[in-house]
Amino acid sequence: MVQRYSHGVDEGPWQTLNQYYRYGGVDNLTNMLICLHNRLKNTTTQAAPPRRPLSEGIYHPDLDHVPELTDYLKGLDPDKPTLGIWFYQNFWVTNNKDHIDAMVHEAEAQGNNVLCVFHTRFKDKLINNHGADYVIDHLFMDKGKPIIDALINPVMFSLGMASQEYKNLLQRLDVPVIQVISTGQTITQWEESPQGLHNVDITIGVAQPELDGVIITVPVAAKQFAPKDPHQDDRRLGQDARGSLCP
């Protein structure tokens, strides 16, 4: 529909602009704006073509690359429990992952291995991603058995409600899934609110995930555009890690 009513934008430019936007990330969005400026102002500033980022992969805040699973697992301690974390690929692309970094470091500080994975949850033909079932089967399981002892899930909404092929996905993984909550408010708004989480937070971060059989816990992240307390996430994640893995 957008394409139909975008007068003056023919098939080629439309597809290019759409790829920039759908692939996401600072570089793609910057080049999208350059292309728009060229088209609207008749300029000729050079723009790089759309670049498709990884749709899923292993993430660790102390690494400067995305490792292969076999290489990453070699660095884990077999005598420690392994805590899985998965999060939105968009957070990885846009470097919006302070709360993820805090979760990883806190879980490790409490004596756990961490296997953290970014992914695009639902399958998209344009970006040709694998989806959440691939992450479960190929990164969190080996030969049908889980390689993690619990999964911390900061991803919102319900897997089963959104896609029938995901309906029994977490049951197949067969480990405790700990739902941590992000609020669309700032930390100050959340702390000062008599209700705490607002209705949207409760719907997408509590009620829907609960339909998948996850264990609902506490808020660990908020929207913030200014420097924040770096220990907010650490303290709250500490409760989740202790509750899910530690005796």
GUROVEX-753437 format. One record per residue: residue in one letter; x, y, z of N, C-alpha, C in turn; residue number from 1. Coordinates in steps of 0.02 Angstrom, whole numbers. Layout:
N
+-----+--------+--------+--------+--------+--------+--------+--------+--------+--------+-----+
: res :   n.px :   n.py :   n.pz :  ca.px :  ca.py :  ca.pz :   c.px :   c.py :   c.pz :   n :
+-----+--------+--------+--------+--------+--------+--------+--------+--------+--------+-----+
:   A :      X :      Y :      Z :      X :      Y :      Z :      X :      Y :      Z : NUM :
...
+-----+--------+--------+--------+--------+--------+--------+--------+--------+--------+-----+
***
This chain:
247
+-----+--------+--------+--------+--------+--------+--------+--------+--------+--------+-----+
: res :   n.px :   n.py :   n.pz :  ca.px :  ca.py :  ca.pz :   c.px :   c.py :   c.pz :   n :
+-----+--------+--------+--------+--------+--------+--------+--------+--------+--------+-----+
:   M :     41 :    -60 :      0 :      0 :      0 :      0 :     44 :     63 :      0 :   1 :
:   V :     96 :     63 :     41 :    141 :    120 :     43 :    171 :    132 :    -25 :   2 :
:   Q :    194 :     77 :    -57 :    225 :     83 :   -123 :    174 :    109 :   -174 :   3 :
:   R :    112 :     86 :   -169 :     60 :    105 :   -217 :     48 :    180 :   -216 :   4 :
:   Y :     51 :    210 :   -157 :     35 :    281 :   -151 :     98 :    325 :   -145 :   5 :
:   S :    156 :    297 :   -158 :    217 :    336 :   -157 :    230 :    363 :   -227 :   6 :
:   H :    195 :    414 :   -245 :    199 :    442 :   -313 :    269 :    467 :   -327 :   7 :
:   G :    295 :    451 :   -385 :    361 :    475 :   -405 :    418 :    430 :   -384 :   8 :
:   V :    402 :    377 :   -348 :    454 :    329 :   -327 :    442 :    264 :   -366 :   9 :
:   D :    484 :    250 :   -414 :    473 :    192 :   -455 :    501 :    129 :   -421 :  10 :
:   E :    496 :     72 :   -454 :    511 :      8 :   -424 :    582 :      4 :   -397 :  11 :
:   G :    632 :     25 :   -436 :    702 :     19 :   -415 :    718 :     58 :   -352 :  12 :
:   P :    706 :    125 :   -353 :    719 :    164 :   -292 :    679 :    141 :   -232 :  13 :
:   W :    616 :    121 :   -244 :    575 :     98 :   -188 :    607 :     37 :   -154 :  14 :
:   Q :    627 :    -12 :   -193 :    657 :    -72 :   -166 :    721 :    -57 :   -128 :  15 :
:   T :    761 :    -10 :   -154 :    823 :      9 :   -120 :    809 :     42 :    -53 :  16 :
:   L :    762 :     88 :    -53 :    745 :    122 :     10 :    716 :     73 :     60 :  17 :
:   N :    675 :     27 :     35 :    645 :    -23 :     79 :    698 :    -68 :    110 :  18 :
:   Q :    748 :    -87 :     70 :    802 :   -128 :     97 :    842 :    -92 :    150 :  19 :
:   Y :    859 :    -29 :    137 :    893 :     10 :    189 :    855 :      8 :    255 :  20 :
:   Y :    790 :     21 :    251 :    750 :     25 :    311 :    743 :    -43 :    345 :  21 :
:   R :    729 :    -95 :    307 :    717 :   -161 :    336 :    781 :   -192 :    364 :  22 :
:   Y :    837 :   -180 :    331 :    900 :   -207 :    357 :    920 :   -171 :    422 :  23 :
:   G :    906 :   -106 :    426 :    918 :    -69 :    487 :    991 :    -54 :    501 :  24 :
:   G :   1003 :    -23 :    558 :   1070 :     -4 :    578 :   1087 :     66 :    557 :  25 :
:   V :   1137 :     94 :    589 :   1156 :    164 :    578 :   1178 :    175 :    506 :  26 :
:   D :   1220 :    132 :    479 :   1247 :    141 :    412 :   1192 :    138 :    360 :  27 :
:   N :   1148 :     88 :    365 :   1094 :     82 :    316 :   1047 :    141 :    319 :  28 :
:   L :   1029 :    163 :    379 :    983 :    219 :    384 :   1015 :    284 :    362 :  29 :
:   T :   1080 :    292 :    374 :   1115 :    351 :    350 :   1114 :    354 :    274 :  30 :
:   N :   1128 :    297 :    242 :   1128 :    295 :    169 :   1058 :    302 :    140 :  31 :
:   M :   1008 :    279 :    177 :    939 :    289 :    155 :    923 :    363 :    152 :  32 :
:   L :    945 :    401 :    203 :    932 :    473 :    203 :    970 :    508 :    147 :  33 :
:   I :   1031 :    484 :    133 :   1069 :    513 :     77 :   1032 :    502 :     12 :  34 :
:   C :   1006 :    442 :      2 :    968 :    427 :    -60 :    905 :    470 :    -65 :  35 :
:   L :    871 :    479 :     -9 :    812 :    521 :    -10 :    830 :    593 :    -27 :  36 :
:   H :    884 :    617 :      2 :    906 :    685 :    -11 :    925 :    693 :    -85 :  37 :
:   N :    961 :    644 :   -112 :    979 :    647 :   -183 :    916 :    651 :   -227 :  38 :
:   R :    866 :    612 :   -209 :    806 :    609 :   -251 :    764 :    673 :   -245 :  39 :
:   L :    759 :    699 :   -185 :    717 :    758 :   -175 :    751 :    822 :   -195 :  40 :
:   K :    817 :    825 :   -186 :    854 :    887 :   -199 :    897 :    884 :   -263 :  41 :
:   N :    891 :    827 :   -298 :    929 :    818 :   -361 :   1004 :    825 :   -350 :  42 :
:   T :   1028 :    798 :   -294 :   1100 :    797 :   -279 :   1129 :    729 :   -298 :  43 :
:   T :   1195 :    724 :   -295 :   1229 :    662 :   -317 :   1278 :    637 :   -263 :  44 :
:   T :   1261 :    646 :   -200 :   1304 :    621 :   -147 :   1307 :    545 :   -150 :  45 :
:   Q :   1368 :    517 :   -145 :   1376 :    445 :   -151 :   1346 :    409 :    -90 :  46 :
:   A :   1307 :    359 :   -102 :   1277 :    318 :    -49 :   1297 :    245 :    -59 :  47 :
:   A :   1319 :    212 :     -6 :   1335 :    141 :    -10 :   1271 :    101 :    -21 :  48 :
:   P :   1274 :     45 :    -54 :   1214 :      4 :    -63 :   1191 :    -25 :      3 :  49 :
:   P :   1128 :    -47 :      8 :   1103 :    -79 :     69 :   1146 :   -139 :     89 :  50 :
:   R :   1161 :   -143 :    153 :   1203 :   -198 :    177 :   1162 :   -239 :    226 :  51 :
:   R :   1156 :   -303 :    211 :   1117 :   -348 :    253 :   1159 :   -372 :    312 :  52 :
:   P :   1141 :   -354 :    373 :   1179 :   -377 :    431 :   1160 :   -449 :    448 :  53 :
:   L :   1197 :   -478 :    494 :   1179 :   -545 :    518 :   1110 :   -543 :    550 :  54 :
:   S :   1071 :   -595 :    538 :   1004 :   -599 :    568 :   1006 :   -632 :    636 :  55 :
:   E :   1055 :   -673 :    648 :   1063 :   -706 :    713 :   1137 :   -722 :    724 :  56 :
:   G :   1156 :   -726 :    787 :   1225 :   -743 :    802 :   1238 :   -739 :    877 :  57 :
:   I :   1296 :   -763 :    897 :   1316 :   -761 :    967 :   1344 :   -693 :    984 :  58 :
:   Y :   1325 :   -668 :   1041 :   1348 :   -602 :   1063 :   1378 :   -606 :   1133 :  59 :
:   H :   1435 :   -573 :   1141 :   1463 :   -562 :   1207 :   1493 :   -492 :   1209 :  60 :
:   P :   1478 :   -453 :   1261 :   1502 :   -384 :   1262 :   1578 :   -377 :   1263 :  61 :
:   D :   1613 :   -429 :   1283 :   1686 :   -424 :   1286 :   1720 :   -447 :   1221 :  62 :
:   L :   1681 :   -468 :   1172 :   1709 :   -490 :   1108 :   1696 :   -437 :   1054 :  63 :
:   D :   1743 :   -430 :   1008 :   1736 :   -381 :    954 :   1713 :   -415 :    889 :  64 :
:   H :   1688 :   -476 :    893 :   1665 :   -512 :    834 :   1609 :   -559 :    854 :  65 :
:   V :   1576 :   -588 :    804 :   1524 :   -638 :    816 :   1556 :   -706 :    807 :  66 :
:   P :   1565 :   -744 :    862 :   1601 :   -808 :    857 :   1556 :   -863 :    830 :  67 :
:   E :   1588 :   -915 :    805 :   1552 :   -976 :    788 :   1535 :  -1014 :    852 :  68 :
:   L :   1481 :  -1051 :    851 :   1458 :  -1085 :    912 :   1511 :  -1133 :    939 :  69 :
:   T :   1541 :  -1173 :    896 :   1591 :  -1222 :    919 :   1650 :  -1188 :    953 :  70 :
:   D :   1673 :  -1132 :    925 :   1729 :  -1096 :    955 :   1709 :  -1066 :   1022 :  71 :
:   Y :   1648 :  -1038 :   1025 :   1626 :  -1006 :   1087 :   1617 :  -1057 :   1143 :  72 :
:   L :   1589 :  -1115 :   1127 :   1578 :  -1165 :   1179 :   1643 :  -1192 :   1209 :  73 :
:   K :   1696 :  -1190 :   1170 :   1761 :  -1213 :   1196 :   1785 :  -1170 :   1254 :  74 :
:   G :   1762 :  -1108 :   1257 :   1784 :  -1063 :   1310 :   1741 :  -1065 :   1372 :  75 :
:   L :   1689 :  -1107 :   1373 :   1646 :  -1112 :   1432 :   1671 :  -1165 :   1480 :  76 :
:   D :   1655 :  -1155 :   1543 :   1677 :  -1201 :   1596 :   1625 :  -1256 :   1603 :  77 :
:   P :   1642 :  -1319 :   1588 :   1593 :  -1373 :   1591 :   1566 :  -1386 :   1662 :  78 :
:   D :   1600 :  -1360 :   1712 :   1578 :  -1371 :   1781 :   1528 :  -1318 :   1804 :  79 :
:   K :   1515 :  -1268 :   1762 :   1468 :  -1215 :   1780 :   1403 :  -1224 :   1742 :  80 :
:   P :   1347 :  -1203 :   1772 :   1284 :  -1202 :   1734 :   1288 :  -1150 :   1678 :  81 :
:   T :   1251 :  -1161 :   1625 :   1251 :  -1115 :   1568 :   1183 :  -1082 :   1561 :  82 :
:   L :   1185 :  -1017 :   1563 :   1124 :   -976 :   1558 :   1118 :   -948 :   1488 :  83 :
:   G :   1063 :   -962 :   1453 :   1050 :   -934 :   1388 :   1015 :   -867 :   1394 :  84 :
:   I :   1031 :   -822 :   1349 :    995 :   -758 :   1342 :    984 :   -748 :   1268 :  85 :
:   W :    923 :   -730 :   1248 :    914 :   -709 :   1179 :    879 :   -641 :   1178 :  86 :
:   F :    895 :   -602 :   1126 :    869 :   -534 :   1123 :    861 :   -513 :   1050 :  87 :
:   Y :    830 :   -455 :   1040 :    815 :   -431 :    973 :    878 :   -415 :    933 :  88 :
:   Q :    880 :   -438 :    871 :    935 :   -421 :    826 :    940 :   -346 :    817 :  89 :
:   N :    884 :   -312 :    817 :    884 :   -239 :    808 :    924 :   -204 :    862 :  90 :
:   F :    923 :   -231 :    923 :    963 :   -202 :    977 :   1037 :   -208 :    963 :  91 :
:   W :   1056 :   -264 :    933 :   1127 :   -276 :    915 :   1148 :   -229 :    859 :  92 :
:   V :   1106 :   -222 :    808 :   1122 :   -181 :    750 :   1129 :   -107 :    771 :  93 :
:   T :   1086 :    -84 :    815 :   1085 :    -14 :    835 :   1126 :      0 :    897 :  94 :
:   N :   1160 :    -51 :    923 :   1202 :    -43 :    983 :   1161 :    -19 :   1043 :  95 :
:   N :   1100 :    -45 :   1047 :   1055 :    -27 :   1102 :   1051 :    -86 :   1150 :  96 :
:   K :   1106 :   -100 :   1183 :   1109 :   -163 :   1220 :   1143 :   -156 :   1288 :  97 :
:   D :   1138 :    -99 :   1318 :   1166 :    -90 :   1385 :   1137 :   -141 :   1434 :  98 :
:   H :   1071 :   -152 :   1429 :   1039 :   -199 :   1476 :   1061 :   -271 :   1463 :  99 :
:   I :   1073 :   -287 :   1400 :   1098 :   -354 :   1383 :   1168 :   -364 :   1411 : 100 :
:   D :   1211 :   -313 :   1402 :   1279 :   -317 :   1429 :   1278 :   -328 :   1505 : 101 :
:   A :   1233 :   -291 :   1539 :   1228 :   -297 :   1611 :   1205 :   -367 :   1631 : 102 :
:   M :   1159 :   -396 :   1594 :   1136 :   -464 :   1609 :   1193 :   -514 :   1601 : 103 :
:   V :   1230 :   -509 :   1547 :   1285 :   -555 :   1535 :   1337 :   -551 :   1591 : 104 :
:   H :   1358 :   -491 :   1607 :   1410 :   -483 :   1657 :   1387 :   -504 :   1727 : 105 :
:   E :   1325 :   -489 :   1744 :   1299 :   -509 :   1810 :   1293 :   -584 :   1815 : 106 :
:   A :   1267 :   -616 :   1763 :   1261 :   -689 :   1764 :   1329 :   -722 :   1771 : 107 :
:   E :   1379 :   -696 :   1736 :   1446 :   -724 :   1742 :   1475 :   -712 :   1810 : 108 :
:   A :   1462 :   -653 :   1839 :   1488 :   -637 :   1905 :   1459 :   -684 :   1958 : 109 :
:   Q :   1400 :   -712 :   1945 :   1369 :   -759 :   1992 :   1390 :   -831 :   1978 : 110 :
:   G :   1438 :   -841 :   1935 :   1465 :   -907 :   1925 :   1434 :   -948 :   1870 : 111 :
:   N :   1405 :   -916 :   1821 :   1374 :   -952 :   1766 :   1411 :   -941 :   1700 : 112 :
:   N :   1409 :   -990 :   1656 :   1423 :   -977 :   1586 :   1364 :   -940 :   1556 : 113 :
:   V :   1376 :   -902 :   1503 :   1321 :   -868 :   1469 :   1327 :   -880 :   1394 : 114 :
:   L :   1273 :   -902 :   1365 :   1268 :   -908 :   1292 :   1213 :   -860 :   1270 : 115 :
:   C :   1234 :   -803 :   1243 :   1189 :   -748 :   1226 :   1183 :   -744 :   1150 : 116 :
:   V :   1122 :   -739 :   1126 :   1110 :   -741 :   1054 :   1063 :   -684 :   1034 : 117 :
:   F :   1082 :   -647 :    982 :   1036 :   -599 :    952 :   1001 :   -633 :    894 : 118 :
:   H :    939 :   -615 :    880 :    903 :   -647 :    826 :    844 :   -605 :    804 : 119 :
:   T :    823 :   -616 :    743 :    760 :   -588 :    717 :    708 :   -642 :    726 : 120 :
:   R :    660 :   -629 :    770 :    616 :   -683 :    794 :    574 :   -714 :    738 : 121 :
:   F :    541 :   -672 :    699 :    495 :   -698 :    649 :    527 :   -697 :    579 : 122 :
:   K :    510 :   -745 :    539 :    542 :   -754 :    474 :    518 :   -701 :    424 : 123 :
:   D :    566 :   -672 :    390 :    553 :   -618 :    343 :    586 :   -635 :    277 : 124 :
:   K :    547 :   -640 :    223 :    575 :   -661 :    159 :    625 :   -610 :    132 : 125 :
:   L :    616 :   -546 :    149 :    662 :   -495 :    122 :    732 :   -503 :    150 : 126 :
:   I :    737 :   -515 :    216 :    803 :   -521 :    246 :    826 :   -594 :    250 : 127 :
:   N :    780 :   -640 :    235 :    798 :   -711 :    230 :    829 :   -737 :    295 : 128 :
:   N :    799 :   -720 :    351 :    824 :   -743 :    416 :    797 :   -812 :    434 : 129 :
:   H :    827 :   -844 :    483 :    807 :   -912 :    501 :    748 :   -914 :    549 : 130 :
:   G :    744 :   -867 :    596 :    689 :   -867 :    644 :    707 :   -898 :    710 : 131 :
:   A :    660 :   -894 :    757 :    672 :   -916 :    826 :    682 :   -991 :    831 : 132 :
:   D :    649 :  -1030 :    789 :    656 :  -1103 :    793 :    727 :  -1124 :    775 : 133 :
:   Y :    759 :  -1089 :    730 :    829 :  -1104 :    712 :    874 :  -1092 :    772 : 134 :
:   V :    862 :  -1037 :    808 :    904 :  -1021 :    866 :    897 :  -1076 :    918 : 135 :
:   I :    836 :  -1098 :    932 :    825 :  -1151 :    980 :    860 :  -1215 :    958 : 136 :
:   D :    849 :  -1235 :    896 :    873 :  -1300 :    873 :    949 :  -1302 :    861 : 137 :
:   H :    979 :  -1246 :    839 :   1049 :  -1247 :    818 :   1097 :  -1211 :    865 : 138 :
:   L :   1071 :  -1167 :    908 :   1115 :  -1130 :    953 :   1104 :  -1147 :   1027 : 139 :
:   F :   1042 :  -1164 :   1045 :   1028 :  -1182 :   1114 :   1020 :  -1257 :   1125 : 140 :
:   M :   1021 :  -1296 :   1071 :   1014 :  -1369 :   1077 :   1067 :  -1403 :   1034 : 141 :
:   D :   1083 :  -1464 :   1052 :   1128 :  -1505 :   1012 :   1101 :  -1576 :   1011 : 142 :
:   K :   1085 :  -1599 :    951 :   1058 :  -1667 :    941 :    994 :  -1677 :    982 : 143 :
:   G :    953 :  -1625 :    984 :    889 :  -1630 :   1017 :    890 :  -1620 :   1092 : 144 :
:   K :    948 :  -1603 :   1121 :    953 :  -1592 :   1193 :    979 :  -1521 :   1207 : 145 :
:   P :    952 :  -1489 :   1258 :    973 :  -1420 :   1271 :   1045 :  -1417 :   1296 : 146 :
:   I :   1081 :  -1366 :   1275 :   1148 :  -1354 :   1301 :   1149 :  -1296 :   1350 : 147 :
:   I :   1090 :  -1269 :   1365 :   1082 :  -1219 :   1417 :   1039 :  -1247 :   1473 : 148 :
:   D :   1047 :  -1219 :   1533 :   1009 :  -1243 :   1590 :    947 :  -1201 :   1604 : 149 :
:   A :    947 :  -1140 :   1579 :    889 :  -1095 :   1585 :    897 :  -1041 :   1532 : 150 :
:   L :    841 :  -1010 :   1515 :    842 :   -956 :   1464 :    812 :   -893 :   1494 : 151 :
:   I :    851 :   -839 :   1492 :    823 :   -773 :   1510 :    798 :   -739 :   1447 : 152 :
:   N :    735 :   -718 :   1450 :    700 :   -693 :   1391 :    678 :   -620 :   1401 : 153 :
:   P :    714 :   -571 :   1373 :    691 :   -502 :   1375 :    648 :   -483 :   1315 : 154 :
:   V :    632 :   -533 :   1272 :    593 :   -521 :   1212 :    519 :   -519 :   1230 : 155 :
:   M :    483 :   -471 :   1202 :    413 :   -461 :   1220 :    367 :   -502 :   1174 : 156 :
:   F :    303 :   -500 :   1191 :    249 :   -534 :   1155 :    253 :   -610 :   1165 : 157 :
:   S :    206 :   -645 :   1135 :    201 :   -718 :   1142 :    225 :   -751 :   1078 : 158 :
:   L :    268 :   -800 :   1084 :    289 :   -839 :   1026 :    230 :   -877 :    995 : 159 :
:   G :    195 :   -913 :   1036 :    141 :   -956 :   1012 :     83 :   -919 :    981 : 160 :
:   M :     66 :   -860 :   1008 :     11 :   -821 :    981 :     27 :   -791 :    913 : 161 :
:   A :     91 :   -773 :    903 :    110 :   -738 :    842 :    122 :   -785 :    784 : 162 :
:   S :    142 :   -847 :    798 :    157 :   -894 :    744 :    142 :   -965 :    767 : 163 :
:   Q :    101 :  -1000 :    729 :     83 :  -1068 :    746 :    143 :  -1115 :    748 : 164 :
:   E :    192 :  -1103 :    704 :    250 :  -1147 :    703 :    293 :  -1140 :    766 : 165 :
:   Y :    282 :  -1088 :    805 :    319 :  -1077 :    867 :    280 :  -1099 :    929 : 166 :
:   K :    221 :  -1127 :    919 :    176 :  -1139 :    975 :    206 :  -1181 :   1030 : 167 :
:   N :    244 :  -1233 :   1013 :    273 :  -1277 :   1063 :    350 :  -1272 :   1065 : 168 :
:   L :    375 :  -1215 :   1042 :    447 :  -1207 :   1035 :    483 :  -1209 :   1103 : 169 :
:   L :    457 :  -1174 :   1151 :    490 :  -1172 :   1217 :    483 :  -1239 :   1252 : 170 :
:   Q :    428 :  -1274 :   1241 :    421 :  -1341 :   1270 :    474 :  -1388 :   1241 : 171 :
:   R :    489 :  -1379 :   1178 :    541 :  -1421 :   1146 :    609 :  -1408 :   1177 : 172 :
:   L :    623 :  -1346 :   1194 :    686 :  -1329 :   1227 :    689 :  -1361 :   1296 : 173 :
:   D :    633 :  -1360 :   1332 :    626 :  -1396 :   1395 :    675 :  -1374 :   1450 : 174 :
:   V :    681 :  -1307 :   1458 :    718 :  -1279 :   1515 :    676 :  -1222 :   1543 : 175 :
:   P :    687 :  -1201 :   1605 :    651 :  -1143 :   1631 :    665 :  -1081 :   1589 : 176 :
:   V :    612 :  -1044 :   1573 :    619 :   -982 :   1535 :    598 :   -925 :   1581 : 177 :
:   I :    646 :   -882 :   1595 :    637 :   -827 :   1643 :    622 :   -763 :   1604 : 178 :
:   Q :    561 :   -738 :   1609 :    542 :   -677 :   1573 :    562 :   -616 :   1613 : 179 :
:   V :    608 :   -576 :   1585 :    625 :   -512 :   1616 :    590 :   -457 :   1576 : 180 :
:   I :    573 :   -403 :   1609 :    527 :   -354 :   1582 :    563 :   -289 :   1566 : 181 :
:   S :    548 :   -260 :   1508 :    570 :   -193 :   1491 :    509 :   -148 :   1490 : 182 :
:   T :    517 :    -88 :   1517 :    462 :    -40 :   1517 :    475 :     15 :   1466 : 183 :
:   G :    422 :     39 :   1436 :    428 :     95 :   1389 :    434 :    162 :   1423 : 184 :
:   Q :    434 :    162 :   1490 :    442 :    223 :   1528 :    516 :    234 :   1544 : 185 :
:   T :    532 :    293 :   1568 :    599 :    303 :   1596 :    602 :    272 :   1665 : 186 :
:   I :    662 :    263 :   1691 :    670 :    235 :   1758 :    634 :    279 :   1810 : 187 :
:   T :    641 :    345 :   1803 :    608 :    390 :   1850 :    533 :    383 :   1848 : 188 :
:   Q :    504 :    380 :   1788 :    432 :    371 :   1782 :    409 :    306 :   1813 : 189 :
:   W :    448 :    253 :   1802 :    430 :    188 :   1830 :    434 :    190 :   1907 : 190 :
:   E :    487 :    219 :   1933 :    495 :    221 :   2006 :    442 :    264 :   2040 : 191 :
:   E :    419 :    317 :   2006 :    372 :    363 :   2037 :    299 :    343 :   2025 : 192 :
:   S :    287 :    295 :   1980 :    219 :    275 :   1964 :    190 :    230 :   2018 : 193 :
:   P :    129 :    244 :   2044 :     99 :    198 :   2092 :     81 :    131 :   2062 : 194 :
:   Q :     74 :    129 :   1996 :     58 :     66 :   1962 :    121 :     28 :   1943 : 195 :
:   G :    176 :     63 :   1932 :    237 :     30 :   1909 :    234 :     22 :   1834 : 196 :
:   L :    224 :    -37 :   1810 :    217 :    -49 :   1738 :    151 :    -21 :   1713 : 197 :
:   H :    153 :     11 :   1654 :     89 :     34 :   1626 :     56 :    -21 :   1586 : 198 :
:   N :     -3 :     -7 :   1560 :    -44 :    -60 :   1531 :    -10 :    -93 :   1471 : 199 :
:   V :     25 :    -55 :   1429 :     58 :    -84 :   1371 :    114 :   -131 :   1394 : 200 :
:   D :    153 :   -110 :   1444 :    206 :   -153 :   1471 :    177 :   -219 :   1495 : 201 :
:   I :    122 :   -215 :   1531 :     91 :   -275 :   1559 :     66 :   -322 :   1503 : 202 :
:   T :     37 :   -292 :   1452 :     10 :   -333 :   1397 :     65 :   -370 :   1359 : 203 :
:   I :    116 :   -333 :   1337 :    167 :   -364 :   1294 :    225 :   -395 :   1332 : 204 :
:   G :    235 :   -374 :   1395 :    292 :   -399 :   1432 :    275 :   -449 :   1487 : 205 :
:   V :    210 :   -455 :   1503 :    189 :   -500 :   1556 :    134 :   -548 :   1531 : 206 :
:   A :     77 :   -520 :   1512 :     19 :   -562 :   1495 :     32 :   -607 :   1435 : 207 :
:   Q :     57 :   -579 :   1380 :     69 :   -620 :   1321 :    124 :   -672 :   1332 : 208 :
:   P :    183 :   -654 :   1357 :    234 :   -705 :   1368 :    211 :   -760 :   1416 : 209 :
:   E :    169 :   -743 :   1464 :    145 :   -792 :   1511 :    107 :   -848 :   1477 : 210 :
:   L :     76 :   -834 :   1420 :     40 :   -885 :   1382 :     86 :   -939 :   1354 : 211 :
:   D :    151 :   -923 :   1349 :    200 :   -972 :   1326 :    227 :  -1015 :   1383 : 212 :
:   G :    204 :  -1002 :   1444 :    226 :  -1042 :   1501 :    291 :  -1019 :   1533 : 213 :
:   V :    309 :   -956 :   1521 :    371 :   -930 :   1550 :    360 :   -909 :   1623 : 214 :
:   I :    415 :   -897 :   1658 :    413 :   -876 :   1728 :    422 :   -800 :   1730 : 215 :
:   I :    370 :   -765 :   1750 :    373 :   -691 :   1750 :    413 :   -667 :   1810 : 216 :
:   T :    457 :   -619 :   1798 :    498 :   -594 :   1853 :    491 :   -518 :   1860 : 217 :
:   V :    544 :   -481 :   1851 :    545 :   -410 :   1869 :    570 :   -367 :   1810 : 218 :
:   P :    557 :   -302 :   1812 :    585 :   -257 :   1761 :    661 :   -252 :   1767 : 219 :
:   V :    694 :   -252 :   1710 :    767 :   -246 :   1709 :    791 :   -188 :   1665 : 220 :
:   A :    746 :   -157 :   1626 :    768 :   -105 :   1580 :    712 :    -55 :   1569 : 221 :
:   A :    732 :      7 :   1553 :    684 :     60 :   1540 :    710 :    102 :   1481 : 222 :
:   K :    665 :    142 :   1453 :    686 :    189 :   1401 :    724 :    245 :   1433 : 223 :
:   Q :    782 :    262 :   1404 :    822 :    314 :   1435 :    863 :    349 :   1381 : 224 :
:   F :    862 :    415 :   1383 :    899 :    455 :   1334 :    955 :    495 :   1367 : 225 :
:   A :    968 :    482 :   1430 :   1021 :    516 :   1466 :   1059 :    465 :   1506 : 226 :
:   P :   1118 :    482 :   1533 :   1156 :    434 :   1573 :   1113 :    404 :   1628 : 227 :
:   K :   1121 :    339 :   1639 :   1080 :    304 :   1688 :   1125 :    268 :   1739 : 228 :
:   D :   1093 :    245 :   1792 :   1128 :    207 :   1842 :   1151 :    141 :   1811 : 229 :
:   P :   1216 :    129 :   1804 :   1238 :     67 :   1770 :   1225 :      4 :   1809 : 230 :
:   H :   1203 :     12 :   1872 :   1193 :    -47 :   1914 :   1119 :    -68 :   1918 : 231 :
:   Q :   1075 :    -28 :   1886 :   1003 :    -46 :   1889 :    992 :   -116 :   1863 : 232 :
:   D :   1018 :   -131 :   1803 :   1007 :   -197 :   1773 :   1041 :   -251 :   1813 : 233 :
:   D :   1102 :   -237 :   1839 :   1140 :   -287 :   1876 :   1101 :   -312 :   1936 : 234 :
:   R :   1073 :   -265 :   1975 :   1038 :   -285 :   2036 :    977 :   -327 :   2021 : 235 :
:   R :    939 :   -307 :   1970 :    877 :   -344 :   1956 :    892 :   -411 :   1923 : 236 :
:   L :    943 :   -412 :   1879 :    960 :   -477 :   1849 :    985 :   -525 :   1902 : 237 :
:   G :   1018 :   -498 :   1955 :   1043 :   -541 :   2007 :    988 :   -583 :   2038 : 238 :
:   Q :    929 :   -554 :   2044 :    872 :   -592 :   2071 :    854 :   -649 :   2024 : 239 :
:   D :    854 :   -635 :   1958 :    834 :   -687 :   1910 :    884 :   -743 :   1906 : 240 :
:   A :    948 :   -726 :   1905 :   1000 :   -777 :   1899 :   1000 :   -823 :   1961 : 241 :
:   R :    993 :   -793 :   2020 :    991 :   -833 :   2081 :    930 :   -878 :   2081 : 242 :
:   G :    872 :   -850 :   2058 :    810 :   -889 :   2061 :    810 :   -947 :   2011 : 243 :
:   S :    847 :   -940 :   1955 :    842 :   -990 :   1904 :    897 :  -1044 :   1908 : 244 :
:   L :    956 :  -1025 :   1935 :   1011 :  -1072 :   1930 :   1046 :  -1087 :   1997 : 245 :
:   C :   1048 :  -1039 :   2040 :   1090 :  -1047 :   2100 :   1051 :  -1082 :   2156 : 246 :
:   P :   1084 :  -1124 :   2194 :   1050 :  -1160 :   2249 :   1031 :  -1112 :   2306 : 247 :
+-----+--------+--------+--------+--------+--------+--------+--------+--------+--------+-----+
***
